[in-house]
Each structure stands twice: as C-alpha cells, then as structure tokens.
C-alpha cells in the first residue's frame, strides 16, 4: 500500500480543517486500494468546543453509513495525528485493521498503550500501527495552527509547546 499517497489525502483534509479555523487533523479510510471515507476535525473553532468530533470519530460514523459490505479488518485508517485513547478504542471496537499516522501526539496519543493490559474487549482486536508517515508535512500544519493567535484550542498546552519547539 502506498502510505504516502493516502496520507497526502488525509493532509488535504487537515488543510481544509485549518482553513475553516479548526484543529488541523484529517483522516481517510482506505479499503481495497480506494478511499471510502474522508473526514476532518470539527468542534474546535468558536465557543462551542467539543471533544467528540475528532477526525477519526467523524470518519467512523461515516463508515457506518456506507451501504457497501466492507471487511473492516481490511480497512486502513490514515490520520495526520496519532489517535487519542477515545479514538483508538473506537477504532479497535470498529474492527479496523490498521492505523497509519503522521504526527505524534505527545499530550494525548494512545498508540503506545499496552493493549494487553486493557480489558479483553480491547486487546482481542488485531491492529497494525505505522507511525510518522509524512510527519513533517503534518507538523507544518500544526505549527501554522498554533502560530495563529486566533486559534485558542490547546494554545499553551504541552502539545503546542512541543510543536512550536521544532
């Protein structure tokens, strides 16, 4: 599978989020060599910030709405930022077979979790994780976000400081 090709599509989604004033996370789901779902982060701009509309969660909701019969264990999720614990749990429970991400989330990334230490529901899933595909391109989007004083989401956080120090 051409990881860079699909990550570029996730980066396109992240760019769209950034242009809309949202946190620049993009996600695509790939099945049998084609993108079946595109999504980006929502709920970070304005006064009604939420922690539910992560790009991965939006993508998983869209996957449910597809009428096509899909073997989810053969779906690869490409995301511009490492999934958090909520998203990783939902990805595992959805039966997604692989996650490919660009930029590590030093504040909330969950791919380093010891899945064997979690409850059986979570460690029974087989998931492959590939980090740092087009990391620099994703990093540049996060730098652009954090360098804009109009963007208040996670400003001053560990993630913002880590990102801007690079």
C-alpha positions as a Markdown table, in Angstrom:
| # | Residue | x | y | z |
|---|---|---|---|---|
| 1 | Unk | 0.0 | 0.0 | 0.0 |
| 2 | Unk | 1.2 | 3.5 | -0.9 |
| 3 | Unk | 1.2 | 5.1 | 2.6 |
| 4 | Unk | 2.4 | 8.5 | 1.4 |
| 5 | Unk | -0.3 | 8.7 | -1.3 |
| 6 | Unk | -3.1 | 8.2 | 1.2 |
| 7 | Unk | -1.5 | 10.3 | 3.9 |
| 8 | Unk | -1.4 | 13.2 | 1.4 |
| 9 | Unk | -5.2 | 12.8 | 1.1 |
| 10 | Unk | -5.5 | 13.0 | 4.9 |
| 11 | Unk | -3.3 | 16.0 | 4.9 |
| 12 | Unk | -5.7 | 17.6 | 2.3 |
| 13 | Unk | -8.5 | 17.1 | 4.9 |
| 14 | Unk | -6.3 | 18.6 | 7.6 |
| 15 | Unk | -5.6 | 21.6 | 5.4 |
| 16 | Unk | -9.4 | 22.1 | 4.9 |
| 17 | Unk | -9.9 | 22.0 | 8.7 |
| 18 | Unk | -7.1 | 24.6 | 9.2 |
| 19 | Unk | -8.7 | 26.9 | 6.6 |
| 20 | Unk | -12.0 | 26.6 | 8.5 |
| 21 | Unk | -10.3 | 27.6 | 11.7 |
| 22 | Unk | -10.4 | 24.0 | 13.1 |
| 23 | Unk | -7.6 | 22.0 | 14.6 |
| 24 | Unk | -5.8 | 20.6 | 11.6 |
| 25 | Unk | -6.4 | 16.8 | 11.8 |
| 26 | Unk | -7.5 | 15.0 | 8.7 |
| 27 | Unk | -8.4 | 11.3 | 8.2 |
| 28 | Unk | -9.2 | 9.0 | 5.4 |
| 29 | Unk | -10.3 | 5.3 | 5.4 |
| 30 | Unk | -8.8 | 3.1 | 2.6 |
| 31 | Unk | -10.3 | -0.2 | 1.5 |
| 32 | Unk | -9.1 | -2.3 | -1.4 |
| 33 | Unk | -6.9 | 0.5 | -2.7 |
| 34 | Unk | -9.5 | 3.2 | -2.6 |
| 35 | Unk | -10.6 | 5.9 | -0.2 |
| 36 | Unk | -14.1 | 5.2 | 1.1 |
| 37 | Unk | -14.3 | 7.9 | 3.7 |
| 38 | Unk | -12.8 | 11.4 | 4.2 |
| 39 | Unk | -13.1 | 13.4 | 7.4 |
| 40 | Unk | -11.5 | 16.2 | 9.4 |
| 41 | Unk | -11.6 | 17.6 | 12.9 |
| 42 | Unk | -14.6 | 19.6 | 13.9 |
| 43 | Unk | -15.7 | 21.3 | 17.1 |
| 44 | Unk | -12.6 | 23.3 | 17.9 |
| 45 | Unk | -13.5 | 26.7 | 16.5 |
| 46 | Unk | -15.7 | 29.2 | 18.2 |
| 47 | Unk | -17.3 | 29.0 | 21.7 |
| 48 | Unk | -18.8 | 25.5 | 21.5 |
| 49 | Unk | -15.7 | 23.4 | 21.6 |
| 50 | Unk | -16.3 | 19.7 | 21.9 |
| 51 | Unk | -14.0 | 16.6 | 22.4 |
| 52 | Unk | -16.2 | 14.2 | 20.4 |
| 53 | Unk | -15.8 | 15.3 | 16.8 |
| 54 | Unk | -12.2 | 14.1 | 16.3 |
| 55 | Unk | -11.4 | 13.3 | 12.6 |
| 56 | Unk | -11.3 | 9.6 | 13.4 |
| 57 | Unk | -14.7 | 9.6 | 15.1 |
| 58 | Unk | -16.3 | 11.5 | 12.2 |
| 59 | Unk | -14.7 | 9.0 | 9.8 |
| 60 | Unk | -16.0 | 6.0 | 11.8 |
| 61 | Unk | -19.5 | 7.5 | 11.8 |
| 62 | Unk | -19.4 | 7.9 | 8.0 |
| 63 | Unk | -18.1 | 4.3 | 7.7 |
| 64 | Unk | -21.2 | 3.1 | 9.4 |
| 65 | Unk | -23.4 | 4.9 | 6.9 |
| 66 | Unk | -21.9 | 3.2 | 3.9 |
| 67 | Unk | -24.2 | 0.7 | 2.2 |
| 68 | Unk | -21.3 | -1.3 | 0.8 |
| 69 | Unk | -20.4 | -4.6 | 2.5 |
| 70 | Unk | -16.9 | -3.9 | 3.9 |
| 71 | Unk | -14.5 | -6.2 | 5.7 |
| 72 | Unk | -13.4 | -3.7 | 8.3 |
| 73 | Unk | -10.3 | -5.7 | 9.2 |
| 74 | Unk | -9.0 | -4.8 | 5.8 |
| 75 | Unk | -9.6 | -1.0 | 6.2 |
| 76 | Unk | -6.6 | 1.2 | 6.9 |
| 77 | Unk | -7.2 | 4.5 | 8.7 |
| 78 | Unk | -4.8 | 7.3 | 7.8 |
| 79 | Unk | -4.7 | 10.2 | 10.2 |
| 80 | Unk | -2.5 | 13.3 | 10.4 |
| 81 | Unk | -2.2 | 13.0 | 14.2 |
| 82 | Unk | -1.7 | 10.0 | 16.4 |
| 83 | Unk | -5.1 | 8.8 | 17.7 |
| 84 | Unk | -6.1 | 9.6 | 21.3 |
| 85 | Unk | -7.4 | 6.9 | 23.7 |
| 86 | Unk | -11.0 | 7.6 | 22.8 |
| 87 | Unk | -10.3 | 7.3 | 19.1 |
| 88 | Unk | -8.0 | 4.3 | 19.4 |
| 89 | Unk | -10.7 | 2.5 | 21.4 |
| 90 | Unk | -13.4 | 3.2 | 18.8 |
| 91 | Unk | -11.0 | 2.1 | 16.0 |
| 92 | Unk | -10.3 | -1.2 | 17.8 |
| 93 | Unk | -14.0 | -1.8 | 18.6 |
| 94 | Unk | -14.9 | -1.0 | 14.9 |
| 95 | Unk | -12.6 | -3.8 | 13.8 |
| 96 | Unk | -10.3 | -1.5 | 11.7 |
| 97 | Unk | -7.2 | -3.5 | 10.7 |
| 98 | Unk | -4.5 | -0.8 | 10.6 |
| 99 | Unk | -3.8 | 2.8 | 11.6 |
| 100 | Unk | -1.2 | 5.0 | 9.8 |
| 101 | Unk | -0.5 | 8.4 | 11.3 |
| 102 | Unk | 1.8 | 11.3 | 10.6 |
| 103 | Unk | 2.5 | 13.4 | 13.7 |
| 104 | Unk | 2.8 | 12.0 | 17.3 |
| 105 | Unk | 0.5 | 13.4 | 19.9 |
| 106 | Unk | 2.8 | 13.9 | 22.9 |
| 107 | Unk | -0.1 | 15.0 | 25.1 |
| 108 | Unk | -2.8 | 12.5 | 24.3 |
| 109 | Unk | -1.6 | 9.9 | 21.8 |
| 110 | Unk | -2.6 | 6.4 | 22.7 |
| 111 | Unk | -0.8 | 4.1 | 20.2 |
| 112 | Unk | 1.9 | 3.4 | 22.7 |
| 113 | Unk | -0.6 | 1.9 | 25.1 |
| 114 | Unk | -0.1 | -1.7 | 26.2 |
| 115 | Unk | -3.3 | -3.1 | 24.7 |
| 116 | Unk | -2.6 | -6.4 | 26.5 |
| 117 | Unk | -3.0 | -4.6 | 29.8 |
| 118 | Unk | -6.5 | -3.3 | 28.9 |
| 119 | Unk | -9.8 | -5.2 | 29.3 |
| 120 | Unk | -10.2 | -8.2 | 26.9 |
| 121 | Unk | -12.6 | -6.3 | 24.7 |
| 122 | Unk | -9.7 | -4.1 | 23.6 |
| 123 | Unk | -6.8 | -6.4 | 23.5 |
| 124 | Unk | -8.6 | -9.1 | 21.5 |
| 125 | Unk | -8.5 | -6.9 | 18.4 |
| 126 | Unk | -5.7 | -7.2 | 15.9 |
| 127 | Unk | -4.4 | -3.8 | 14.8 |
| 128 | Unk | -1.3 | -2.7 | 13.0 |
| 129 | Unk | 0.1 | 0.8 | 13.7 |
| 130 | Unk | 2.5 | 2.6 | 11.4 |
| 131 | Unk | 3.8 | 6.0 | 12.7 |
| 132 | Unk | 5.4 | 9.1 | 11.2 |
| 133 | Unk | 4.3 | 8.9 | 7.5 |
| 134 | Unk | 4.7 | 12.5 | 6.1 |
| 135 | Unk | 5.3 | 13.7 | 9.7 |
| 136 | Unk | 7.0 | 16.9 | 8.6 |
| 137 | Unk | 4.1 | 18.0 | 6.4 |
| 138 | Unk | 1.7 | 17.4 | 9.3 |
| 139 | Unk | 3.9 | 19.2 | 11.7 |
| 140 | Unk | 3.9 | 22.3 | 9.5 |
| 141 | Unk | 0.1 | 22.4 | 9.6 |
| 142 | Unk | 0.1 | 22.2 | 13.4 |
| 143 | Unk | 2.8 | 24.9 | 13.6 |
| 144 | Unk | 0.6 | 27.1 | 11.4 |
| 145 | Unk | -2.4 | 26.5 | 13.7 |
| 146 | Unk | -0.5 | 27.2 | 16.9 |
| 147 | Unk | 1.2 | 30.3 | 15.5 |
| 148 | Unk | -2.1 | 31.9 | 14.8 |
| 149 | Unk | -3.3 | 33.7 | 18.0 |
| 150 | Unk | -7.0 | 33.4 | 16.8 |
| 151 | Unk | -6.8 | 29.7 | 17.3 |
| 152 | Unk | -7.4 | 29.1 | 21.0 |
| 153 | Unk | -7.8 | 25.3 | 21.1 |
| 154 | Unk | -4.9 | 23.8 | 23.0 |
| 155 | Unk | -2.9 | 27.0 | 22.9 |
| 156 | Unk | -0.2 | 27.0 | 25.6 |
| 157 | Unk | -0.6 | 23.2 | 26.0 |
| 158 | Unk | 2.2 | 20.6 | 26.1 |
| 159 | Unk | 1.3 | 19.8 | 22.5 |
| 160 | Unk | 1.6 | 23.4 | 21.4 |
| 161 | Unk | 4.9 | 23.9 | 23.2 |
| 162 | Unk | 6.3 | 20.6 | 21.7 |
| 163 | Unk | 5.1 | 21.5 | 18.2 |
| 164 | Unk | 6.4 | 25.1 | 18.2 |
| 165 | Unk | 9.8 | 24.0 | 19.6 |
| 166 | Unk | 10.6 | 22.1 | 16.4 |
